[in-house]
Structure formats: C-alpha cells, structure tokens
Amino acid sequence: MRALGLIAVFTAACAFNNAKPTEVTKVFSVKGVYKYSDGDRLIWACSTRHQCTDVLIRDRRLAQSAIKLLNQRVSLRVRRVDACGPESTQVACLRSSNGTALLIVEWL
C-alpha cells in the first residue's frame, strides 16, 4: 500500500515537470540555455530525443542581464504566443522561423 502511494507521488512529480502547456493557461515551465544568435533564443530539451530552439520575447529582466546570462542555464515559466502578435516584439516577429515565440511569464 505504501509503495502505491510513492508511485502516485512520483508520477505526479513527473507530470508536473513535463514541459507541456496546460490547457487552461498555456503556461509551462522550461529549463534551457540562453543564447543570443540573431535574437534572444532558448535552447531546451522539448522531448527526450529532440532539442528545441525558440525565440524569447525580451522582458525587462532579460534586457538588463542578457550579457551575464549568455550561455547560462535559465529556468522560466513561459507561454507560447504568436511571434507577430500584440504580446510580442518586432525582433521576435522577424526572427521566428515557426511564427511563435516564448513570452516570459516568470523567472524561476
């Protein structure tokens, strides 16, 4: 019985750490490496076999510390938005290859 409880807790923890957006808010947590390559980028393991590179929409904190964060691991809560939408920037719109960008909701 105790083992069943531990399995349930472990399963819930794994589900919580998954980098998929929730249906309600589309917000998800992600850990990756910040790069600047023709715009702000986040390189992260989006699946077990695949590495994603996404355009980041620069917020005030990133603007103030981009040089210090270069090539560093960052943990963020983000939401995927239209790269050319009202929440985005012109840079993200021009640099996105798939039409989306990651909007920083919270630094973790």
C-alpha positions in Angstrom: 0.0 0.0 0.0 2.8 2.4 0.9 4.6 1.6 -2.4 1.4 2.6 -4.3 1.4 5.9 -2.6 5.1 6.5 -3.5 4.3 5.6 -7.1 1.5 8.1 -7.2 3.7 10.9 -5.8 6.5 10.1 -8.3 4.0 10.0 -11.2 2.5 13.4 -10.1 6.0 14.9 -9.8 7.0 13.7 -13.3 3.8 15.1 -14.8 4.4 18.4 -13.1 7.9 18.8 -14.5 6.8 18.0 -18.0 7.3 20.9 -20.4 3.9 20.8 -22.0 1.5 23.7 -21.6 -1.7 23.3 -19.6 -4.9 23.5 -21.5 -6.3 26.4 -19.5 -3.4 28.9 -19.4 -0.9 27.5 -22.0 1.8 28.4 -19.5 4.6 25.9 -18.9 8.0 25.7 -17.1 11.1 25.2 -19.1 14.8 24.9 -18.3 17.3 25.7 -21.1 20.4 27.6 -22.1 20.0 31.3 -23.1 21.8 32.2 -26.3 22.0 35.3 -28.4 22.1 34.3 -32.1 20.4 36.9 -34.3 17.9 37.5 -31.4 17.2 36.1 -27.9 17.0 32.3 -28.0 16.3 29.5 -25.6 17.7 26.0 -26.3 15.9 23.3 -24.3 15.1 19.6 -24.4 11.5 19.7 -25.6 11.3 15.9 -25.8 13.5 13.0 -24.9 15.1 12.9 -28.4 14.8 16.4 -29.6 16.3 19.8 -28.7 14.2 22.9 -29.5 15.4 26.4 -30.1 12.8 29.0 -29.5 12.8 32.8 -29.8 12.4 34.5 -26.5 10.5 37.8 -26.1 12.8 40.0 -24.2 11.4 41.3 -20.9 13.0 43.9 -18.6 15.0 41.4 -16.6 16.4 39.8 -19.7 17.2 43.2 -21.2 19.1 44.2 -18.0 21.1 41.0 -17.6 21.4 39.4 -21.1 25.2 39.7 -21.2 25.5 37.9 -17.8 23.0 35.2 -18.8 24.7 34.5 -22.1 25.3 30.7 -22.4 23.8 30.2 -18.9 21.0 27.8 -17.8 17.8 29.6 -17.0 14.5 28.4 -15.6 11.4 30.1 -16.8 7.7 29.9 -16.8 6.6 30.8 -20.4 3.7 31.0 -22.7 3.9 30.3 -26.4 2.5 33.3 -28.4 2.2 34.4 -31.9 5.6 35.9 -32.8 3.9 38.8 -34.6 1.1 39.2 -32.2 0.3 42.1 -29.7 2.3 40.5 -26.9 5.5 40.1 -29.0 8.2 42.4 -30.3 9.3 43.3 -33.8 12.6 41.4 -33.3 10.8 38.2 -32.3 8.4 38.6 -35.3 11.4 38.9 -37.7 13.5 36.1 -36.1 10.9 33.4 -35.5 11.1 30.5 -38.0 7.8 28.9 -37.0 5.7 32.0 -36.3 5.8 31.6 -32.5 7.8 32.9 -29.6 8.1 32.3 -25.9 6.7 35.1 -23.7 8.4 35.1 -20.3 5.7 34.9 -17.6 8.0 34.3 -14.6 11.7 33.7 -13.8 12.1 30.6 -11.6 
